[in-house]
Amino acid sequence: MPNDSRLGFGLLGTGLIAPFHAKAMRASNLARLVGAADLDAARLAKFVAEFKCKAYASLDEMLLDPEVHVVSILTPNHLHVEAALKVARAGKHVLVEKPPAMSLREVDKMQKVCAAAGVKIGVVLQCRTRRAVQAIRKTILEGRFGRILHADAYMKWFRSFAYYQSDAWRMQQRWGAGVTIQQAFHYIDLLQYLVGPVKQVRAHMTNLAHPNMPIEDTALAFVTYQNGAQGVVQASTALWPGTDIRIEVNGEFGTAIMVGERIDTWKFKDERPEDEEIRHYGSAAVATGATGAAALGFHDHQAVIEDMVAAIASGREPMITLASVRPTLEWALAMYLSAKQDAAVDLPLAEEHDVW
Ligand SMILES: NC(=O)c1ccc[n+]([C@@H]2O[C@H](COP(=O)([O-])OP(=O)(O)OC[C@H]3O[C@@H](n4cnc5c(N)ncnc54)[C@H](O)[C@@H]3O)[C@@H](O)[C@H]2O)c1
């Protein structure tokens, strides 16, 4: 389209999450889907037909297209790092799905290569953009909670065996298929974003309802934050039919609870006029992934994509920087280490352990 000022995106991977990116761009005045690549030719053909964009034979071919300014990496978790380095070295910006990588070493390499290439790297942890999350964060920073005493994430979700069978990587621990690094990563990230960093983690992992799968479908952790608060992470994909996540923050002077994407409880000793409006933030009608991987809205993705465009246009960093996600990955890795060693693990991790 001539005179189209929208920034061009290429998608690497046209699996489950790709349509959410494509729909977000279809709804956006800032971003445009130029094309996609996938090793699975049938999947790619179906995707480009539906979203009317170019099909590239490979990432290399996508990187040669001058219309592509940002590459969104939507491949399985263990493949993110290799693609991100290639994209950055080609001088294109990187938007990478969560988790950005499988180790801190990989994250540091991605950071270094993107900085050297002068390109932006943003991470898709779209829950951070929710109004409810932003309200809780602002209120914490304003000090209205007083001392934070507790901060918890409860994710009682369901994923069928068919979901795990749908792609080979979904059953591989070292490819990032377990509930901790795959689904719960979003909510560990929210706790980290709101109340982190974390001082100590004690985790327990099990497989409750997906027999013969070599990954955890359930994780529990007790957490001590550096600011002295305590917390619990309870995450599962075993709990049919799956209910909305809960993020709970309790301070000396107030309590906030988000359920799904909406504020469920908002109570402070210093009630303010804006509180009544905040109590209506978010909607129970918006699906947030509880019952299936595709039971999800695309508006949070749109917010992340549009923030990336604005960051590139203005030269600022994206809202969800790789550096801000590093401690989330460290926390998730610490949970795996703790479960493996059957012991509490202190953070920051003294050195990179081989978690996998
Ligand atoms: N933000 C969210 O809410 C959310 C939700 C689901 C998945 N994700 C993330 O998105 C990523 C993809 O997950 P998914 O569920 O779509 O996986 P998927 O398996 O459905 O899709 C991945 C696609 O990548 C393709 N692929 C693999 N290697 C490739 C390569 N070298 N070049 C081109 N294509 C390649 C595969 O053929 C497949 O079609 C993961 O990192 C996952 O954690 C994020």
PDBQT file of the ligand as one rigid body, heavy atoms in Angstrom, charges set to zero:
ROOT
HETATM    1  N1  LIG A 401       1.979 -14.456  24.903  1.00  0.00    +0.000 N 
HETATM    2  C1  LIG A 401       1.167 -15.495  25.049  1.00  0.00    +0.000 C 
HETATM    3  O1  LIG A 401       0.142 -15.428  25.701  1.00  0.00    +0.000 OA
HETATM    4  C2  LIG A 401       1.537 -16.787  24.372  1.00  0.00    +0.000 A 
HETATM    5  C3  LIG A 401       0.580 -17.785  24.187  1.00  0.00    +0.000 A 
HETATM    6  C4  LIG A 401       0.969 -18.960  23.524  1.00  0.00    +0.000 A 
HETATM    7  C5  LIG A 401       2.277 -19.133  23.096  1.00  0.00    +0.000 A 
HETATM    8  N2  LIG A 401       3.185 -18.141  23.336  1.00  0.00    +0.000 N 
HETATM    9  C6  LIG A 401       4.591 -18.290  22.924  1.00  0.00    +0.000 C 
HETATM   10  O2  LIG A 401       4.685 -18.248  21.516  1.00  0.00    +0.000 OA
HETATM   11  C7  LIG A 401       5.721 -19.108  21.060  1.00  0.00    +0.000 C 
HETATM   12  C8  LIG A 401       5.130 -20.102  20.064  1.00  0.00    +0.000 C 
HETATM   13  O3  LIG A 401       4.142 -20.860  20.720  1.00  0.00    +0.000 OA
HETATM   14  P1  LIG A 401       2.999 -21.589  19.899  1.00  0.00    +0.000 P 
HETATM   15  O4  LIG A 401       2.055 -22.130  20.905  1.00  0.00    +0.000 OA
HETATM   16  O5  LIG A 401       2.492 -20.701  18.816  1.00  0.00    +0.000 OA
HETATM   17  O6  LIG A 401       3.846 -22.796  19.265  1.00  0.00    +0.000 OA
HETATM   18  P2  LIG A 401       3.467 -23.648  17.970  1.00  0.00    +0.000 P 
HETATM   19  O7  LIG A 401       4.246 -24.904  18.097  1.00  0.00    +0.000 OA
HETATM   20  O8  LIG A 401       1.991 -23.724  17.820  1.00  0.00    +0.000 OA
HETATM   21  O9  LIG A 401       4.048 -22.757  16.781  1.00  0.00    +0.000 OA
HETATM   22  C9  LIG A 401       5.423 -22.597  16.568  1.00  0.00    +0.000 C 
HETATM   23  C10 LIG A 401       5.658 -22.597  15.057  1.00  0.00    +0.000 C 
HETATM   24  O10 LIG A 401       7.040 -22.322  14.813  1.00  0.00    +0.000 OA
HETATM   25  C11 LIG A 401       7.417 -23.085  13.672  1.00  0.00    +0.000 C 
HETATM   26  N3  LIG A 401       8.884 -23.186  13.639  1.00  0.00    +0.000 N 
HETATM   27  C12 LIG A 401       9.690 -23.921  14.434  1.00  0.00    +0.000 A 
HETATM   28  N4  LIG A 401      10.968 -23.705  14.099  1.00  0.00    +0.000 NA
HETATM   29  C13 LIG A 401      10.974 -22.820  13.081  1.00  0.00    +0.000 A 
HETATM   30  C14 LIG A 401      12.007 -22.204  12.315  1.00  0.00    +0.000 A 
HETATM   31  N5  LIG A 401      13.304 -22.467  12.552  1.00  0.00    +0.000 N 
HETATM   32  N6  LIG A 401      11.657 -21.350  11.338  1.00  0.00    +0.000 NA
HETATM   33  C15 LIG A 401      10.339 -21.088  11.094  1.00  0.00    +0.000 A 
HETATM   34  N7  LIG A 401       9.333 -21.634  11.803  1.00  0.00    +0.000 NA
HETATM   35  C16 LIG A 401       9.648 -22.489  12.783  1.00  0.00    +0.000 A 
HETATM   36  C17 LIG A 401       6.721 -24.416  13.864  1.00  0.00    +0.000 C 
HETATM   37  O11 LIG A 401       6.615 -25.127  12.641  1.00  0.00    +0.000 OA
HETATM   38  C18 LIG A 401       5.354 -23.946  14.403  1.00  0.00    +0.000 C 
HETATM   39  O12 LIG A 401       4.396 -23.761  13.383  1.00  0.00    +0.000 OA
HETATM   40  C19 LIG A 401       6.295 -19.765  22.302  1.00  0.00    +0.000 C 
HETATM   41  O13 LIG A 401       7.427 -19.047  22.710  1.00  0.00    +0.000 OA
HETATM   42  C20 LIG A 401       5.192 -19.621  23.333  1.00  0.00    +0.000 C 
HETATM   43  O14 LIG A 401       5.667 -19.554  24.666  1.00  0.00    +0.000 OA
HETATM   44  C21 LIG A 401       2.830 -16.981  23.940  1.00  0.00    +0.000 A 
ENDROOT
TORSDOF 0
